[in-house]
Amino acid sequence: MALSQTEVIAVEDLTRQFGKFVAVDHISFQVTRGEIFGFLGPNGSGKTTTIRMLLGLLRPTSGRASVLGNDVVHHADAIRRNVGYMSQRFSLYSDLTVRENLNFYGRAYRVWGKELIQRQRAAMELTGLSGMERELTANLAGGFKQRLALAAAILHDPPLLFLDEPTAGVDPVHRRDFWHLLYRLTAQGTTIFVTTHYMDEAEQCHRLAFIHEGRIVASGTPSDIKERQMRGHVIEIDCEPSAKALAVLRQLDHLDQVALYGRLIHVVVEDPTAQQPQIEAALRAADVSLHRMSVIAPTLEDVFIARAKG
């Protein structure tokens, strides 16, 4: 499969079965040079299986994929030499120092001598690890462990990074800082393929693909997905008690989706003008205090849930 000058990944009808179970079901997408491409979906949706196929670690059942111009089946070694990979679990050695870990991974990538020293310095400066070279990795806070894993993944200066749930279990402040690092990398020309289930991170991607039960159910820029790919209209309801309201609304007919967002409720309907009075009447009949109800622009999560159900 030939790549265009701007594409670094091209996937066409890619499928992977484990026995009768279809983990990835005829998916197609492209990743453009210099972008952050978000691959979103719940646990078990097929995200990691897709990455394993793109890295040449798992042979597709059918379909085709090309990474950096290399076919994933026939040129897997070339792919792995030229990409960086950060797994969803911290994979460095806790009993080594920061520098020792970077030395180990640098040599694994066949980076030696002065070049390794220069690459280490650049990676530590980028990730904010300068001055922590002698720190035992086990003593690093979670956010700094993620930075070290990223530093190890970029030691050989790869043009493409695969990040599989890189911020899972990391607090919001460190997640934000980590994404600032990703934008600095893309500014230098690196392409990033990142899986996540955090919708706030999805908003920061240049383009997205939502995968559910092995199938891509929506794709495009965050704004395009919210503006053009939503099925129905979203009504946001501020009421109390919200748990009681949720139970009442889930018993009503003609509501496509009812979900709790913090203390607010989002309801997806076909005709807001006709259905808002019905919703209000049902809530008041159940002695639910209704503070506000309005039609709002959908969130990415609204779209994902609606498309997954469709």
LOKOL-363396 format. One line per field, with one value per residue (C-alpha): residue in three letters; chain; x, y, z. Coordinates in steps of 0.05 Angstrom, whole numbers, plus 32768, in hexadecimal, padded with zeros to 4 digits. Layout:
rest <- (ala,...)
kette <- (A,...)
x <- (X,...)
y <- (Y,...)
z <- (Z,...)
//
This chain:
rest <- (met,ala,leu,ser,gln,thr,glu,val,ile,ala,val,glu,asp,leu,thr,arg,gln,phe,gly,lys,phe,val,ala,val,asp,his,ile,ser,phe,gln,val,thr,arg,gly,glu,ile,phe,gly,phe,leu,gly,pro,asn,gly,ser,gly,lys,thr,thr,thr,ile,arg,met,leu,leu,gly,leu,leu,arg,pro,thr,ser,gly,arg,ala,ser,val,leu,gly,asn,asp,val,val,his,his,ala,asp,ala,ile,arg,arg,asn,val,gly,tyr,met,ser,gln,arg,phe,ser,leu,tyr,ser,asp,leu,thr,val,arg,glu,asn,leu,asn,phe,tyr,gly,arg,ala,tyr,arg,val,trp,gly,lys,glu,leu,ile,gln,arg,gln,arg,ala,ala,met,glu,leu,thr,gly,leu,ser,gly,met,glu,arg,glu,leu,thr,ala,asn,leu,ala,gly,gly,phe,lys,gln,arg,leu,ala,leu,ala,ala,ala,ile,leu,his,asp,pro,pro,leu,leu,phe,leu,asp,glu,pro,thr,ala,gly,val,asp,pro,val,his,arg,arg,asp,phe,trp,his,leu,leu,tyr,arg,leu,thr,ala,gln,gly,thr,thr,ile,phe,val,thr,thr,his,tyr,met,asp,glu,ala,glu,gln,cys,his,arg,leu,ala,phe,ile,his,glu,gly,arg,ile,val,ala,ser,gly,thr,pro,ser,asp,ile,lys,glu,arg,gln,met,arg,gly,his,val,ile,glu,ile,asp,cys,glu,pro,ser,ala,lys,ala,leu,ala,val,leu,arg,gln,leu,asp,his,leu,asp,gln,val,ala,leu,tyr,gly,arg,leu,ile,his,val,val,val,glu,asp,pro,thr,ala,gln,gln,pro,gln,ile,glu,ala,ala,leu,arg,ala,ala,asp,val,ser,leu,his,arg,met,ser,val,ile,ala,pro,thr,leu,glu,asp,val,phe,ile,ala,arg,ala,lys,gly)
kette <- (A,A,A,A,A,A,A,A,A,A,A,A,A,A,A,A,A,A,A,A,A,A,A,A,A,A,A,A,A,A,A,A,A,A,A,A,A,A,A,A,A,A,A,A,A,A,A,A,A,A,A,A,A,A,A,A,A,A,A,A,A,A,A,A,A,A,A,A,A,A,A,A,A,A,A,A,A,A,A,A,A,A,A,A,A,A,A,A,A,A,A,A,A,A,A,A,A,A,A,A,A,A,A,A,A,A,A,A,A,A,A,A,A,A,A,A,A,A,A,A,A,A,A,A,A,A,A,A,A,A,A,A,A,A,A,A,A,A,A,A,A,A,A,A,A,A,A,A,A,A,A,A,A,A,A,A,A,A,A,A,A,A,A,A,A,A,A,A,A,A,A,A,A,A,A,A,A,A,A,A,A,A,A,A,A,A,A,A,A,A,A,A,A,A,A,A,A,A,A,A,A,A,A,A,A,A,A,A,A,A,A,A,A,A,A,A,A,A,A,A,A,A,A,A,A,A,A,A,A,A,A,A,A,A,A,A,A,A,A,A,A,A,A,A,A,A,A,A,A,A,A,A,A,A,A,A,A,A,A,A,A,A,A,A,A,A,A,A,A,A,A,A,A,A,A,A,A,A,A,A,A,A,A,A,A,A,A,A,A,A,A,A,A,A,A,A,A,A,A,A,A,A,A,A,A,A,A,A,A,A)
x <- (8000,801F,801F,8015,804C,8023,800C,8035,8000,7FCD,7F9C,7F6B,7F36,7F63,7F46,7F5F,7F3A,7F4C,7F26,7EDE,7EE8,7EF2,7F1E,7F28,7EF3,7F04,7F1E,7F3B,7F5E,7F9B,7FCB,7FEB,8033,803C,7FF8,7FDF,7FAE,7F82,7F67,7F2F,7F05,7EF5,7F1F,7F18,7F03,7F3F,7F70,7FAC,7FA0,7FA2,7FE4,8002,7FF0,800C,804E,8052,804B,8009,7FF7,7FB4,7F7F,7F6F,7F76,7FB5,7FDD,801B,8046,807C,8076,8081,804E,803E,8042,807F,80AA,809C,80E6,80ED,80AF,80C9,810D,80ED,80B5,80B2,8082,8068,803B,7FFF,8026,8067,809C,80DF,810A,80F9,813B,8164,8170,8153,8196,819F,815A,8169,81AD,818B,8155,8186,81B1,8173,8165,81AE,81C0,8207,823E,823A,81FA,81D8,81F1,81D6,8193,818C,8199,8166,8132,813B,8137,80F7,80D6,80ED,8119,815A,817D,815A,818C,81A1,815B,8144,8109,80E1,80E2,80C4,807D,804C,804E,809A,809A,806F,80A1,80DA,80B4,80AA,80F3,8107,80D6,80F5,813F,8149,8125,80EB,80BD,8081,806C,8038,801E,7FEE,7FC5,8003,7FE0,7FB6,7FB6,7FDA,7FBB,7F9C,7FD5,800A,7FDD,7FD9,8024,802F,8003,802C,8068,8043,8035,807E,808F,805E,8079,80BC,809C,808B,804B,8026,7FF3,7FD4,7F9E,7F75,7F31,7F35,7F07,7F2D,7F6B,7F43,7F33,7F7D,7F89,7F8B,7F60,7F3D,7F1F,7EEE,7EF1,7EBA,7EB7,7EED,7ECA,7ED9,7E98,7EAE,7EEC,7F04,7F1A,7EFB,7ED2,7EBB,7EA5,7E7D,7E5E,7E4E,7E4E,7E1E,7DDD,7DA5,7DA7,7DC2,7D98,7DBD,7D95,7DA7,7D7A,7D79,7D7B,7D9F,7D9F,7D53,7D4E,7D7B,7D4E,7D10,7D2E,7D46,7CFF,7CE6,7CDC,7CFD,7D3C,7D78,7DAB,7DAA,7DEC,7E06,7E3D,7E52,7E13,7DF4,7DCD,7DD4,7D99,7D9C,7D5B,7D44,7D16,7D28,7CEC,7CBB,7CDF,7CF5,7CAE,7CA8,7CE9,7CD6,7C91,7CAF,7CE2,7CB0,7C7F,7CB7,7CC4,7D08,7D1D,7D2D,7D5E,7D70,7D66,7D85,7D9D,7DE9,7E20,7E35,7E75,7EA3,7E89,7E41,7E55,7E7C,7E43,7E10,7E3A,7E4B,7E01,7DF2)
y <- (8000,8042,807E,80C5,80F7,8110,80CC,80A4,806F,8053,801D,7FFB,7FC9,7FAF,7F74,7F47,7F0A,7EDE,7E9F,7EB5,7EF6,7F33,7F64,7F95,7F95,7FB1,7FF5,802A,806D,8097,80BE,80FC,8113,8141,8137,811A,80E4,80CD,8085,8083,804D,8028,7FEF,7FB2,7FDA,7FC6,8000,7FD8,7FA0,7FD5,7FF1,7FAA,7F9F,7FE3,7FD2,7F8F,7F69,7F49,7F31,7F4A,7F17,7F41,7F87,7FB0,7FE5,800D,8033,8064,8043,7FFD,7FC5,7FAC,7F63,7F62,7F9A,7F99,7F9F,7FE0,7FFC,7FEB,800A,804C,8057,8065,803F,804E,8017,8022,8004,8024,7FF6,8012,7FF5,8010,7FFA,8023,806E,809C,809D,8052,8046,8076,8055,8011,8027,8050,8013,7FEA,801D,8018,805E,8060,808D,80D9,80D3,80B0,80E5,811C,80F9,80ED,8136,814D,811B,812E,8178,816E,8144,816E,8138,8160,815C,811A,80EC,80C9,80C2,807B,806E,804E,8090,80B9,80D3,80B5,80F1,80F0,80A5,80B4,80E9,80B8,8085,80BA,80CE,8085,8080,80BC,80AD,8095,80D2,80AC,80D0,80AB,809C,8069,807A,8046,8065,808E,80B5,807D,8086,80C9,8105,813D,816F,813E,8128,8171,8179,8139,8153,8193,8165,8143,8186,8199,8158,8164,81AA,8188,815D,811D,80F9,80DC,80A3,80A2,8077,8093,808E,80D5,8104,8142,8125,8115,815F,816D,813E,8158,811F,80E4,80A0,8081,8035,800C,7FC0,7FBE,7FEE,8037,805C,80A4,80C9,810E,814D,8158,8192,816C,8130,815C,8187,8154,810D,8112,80EC,8115,8152,8157,8173,8183,817F,819D,817E,815B,8125,8112,80C7,80C7,80F1,80C1,8086,80AC,80C1,807C,8063,8095,8081,80A6,80BA,80A0,80A9,80BC,80C6,80E7,811D,812E,814A,815A,812B,8129,810E,8103,810E,8114,8150,817D,81AC,8173,814A,817F,8188,813C,8139,8173,8155,8111,8130,815C,8122,80FC,8138,8147,818F,81A9,81E4,81E9,81C4,81DB,81C1,81C2,81B1,8168,8154,8120,80EF,80FD,80ED,80AE,8091,80A2,8084,8046,8039,8044)
z <- (8000,7FEB,801A,8002,8014,804F,806B,809D,80AB,807A,8091,8062,8078,80B0,80D7,810F,812A,8165,8155,814A,8170,8143,816A,8130,80FA,80B5,80CB,809C,80AC,809C,80C8,80AC,80B7,80F3,8113,8154,8141,8179,817A,81AD,81CA,820B,8225,81F9,81BC,8191,819C,81B4,8181,814A,8164,8167,811E,8109,812D,810A,814B,8137,80F2,80D6,80C5,8087,806C,8062,8088,8079,80AC,8093,804F,806B,8066,80AD,8098,806C,8089,80D4,80E7,80C0,80E4,8129,811B,8108,813A,8184,81B0,81F6,8213,8240,827A,8293,8275,828D,82C4,8309,8328,82F6,82F7,82C2,829D,82A1,8283,824A,823F,823A,820A,81E1,81D5,81C5,818E,8178,818E,81AA,81C4,81BA,8193,81CD,81FE,81D0,81C6,8211,8220,81EC,8204,824D,823D,8215,824B,8286,82A4,82A2,82E6,82F8,82D5,8315,8331,833C,830D,8345,836A,8332,8337,8305,82D6,82D4,82C6,8289,8273,827A,8250,821B,821D,8212,81D7,81B3,81BE,8177,815B,813B,810A,8126,816E,8185,81CA,81E8,8221,8235,826D,828C,82D7,82D4,82F8,82CF,82D9,82C1,8288,8271,8276,824F,8216,8214,8206,81CD,81AC,81B1,818E,8156,814E,813F,810A,8130,8120,815C,815E,81A3,81C2,81FC,821C,8239,8212,8229,8208,81C9,81C2,81BC,8181,813A,8121,8142,8136,8166,816A,818A,818C,8156,8126,8118,8127,811B,8102,80F0,8115,815A,813F,8102,812C,815C,8126,80F0,810B,8145,813E,815E,818C,81D3,820B,824B,828B,82CF,8304,8347,835D,831D,832C,8331,82F2,82CD,82DE,82C8,8286,8275,8278,8245,81FD,81C3,81E9,81C2,81FA,8244,8268,82A7,829F,82E6,8305,82C1,8293,8247,821E,81D3,81AD,8165,8170,81AB,81A1,81A7,81DC,820E,8229,8231,8257,8284,8293,82A5,82D4,82F8,8300,8323,8352,8333,833A,82F4,82F5,82AB,8269,8228,81E5,81E2,81B0,81B8,81DB,81BD,81F1,81DB,8193,81A6,81CF,819A,8161,818A,8196,814D)
//
